[in-house]
Amino acid sequence: MIFNSDVFNNFALEAATIIPIITAITQACKFWVNEKYAPFLAMGVGIGITFLMANDASSNLSGTILLGLLFGLASSGLYSGLTTTAAAIKEVKAKRAKEESQKKDNHNKI
């Protein structure tokens, strides 16, 4: 077997709980920090939260930092992906509404 399934399940559970928390903290801090520095803030928050949750942070320092960076980057990508998707959905809805209004106008002219 290539990987231990217990480690993978534990990682997935941690990621599912920590990444939304990092996203929320990063969004709350955007009032004081310029938006272009948000990914770096997310990485810092990820490292901090990972240190707080790690049982063996002192014995596995590099692993804890790497995991924090991974969670921070995933959080940043999650927010970016959600905002891009939301903008695309709004654009599609606006385009459909415009097409429907043009159809109604064309129908009323006839």
Secondary structure, DSSP 8 states (H G I E B T S, - for coil): --S-HHHHHHHHHHHHHHHHHHHHHHHHHTTTS-GGGHHHHHHHHHHHHHHHH-SSTTTSHHHHHHHHHHHHHHHHHHHHHHHHHHHHHHHHHHHHHHHHHHHHHHHHH-
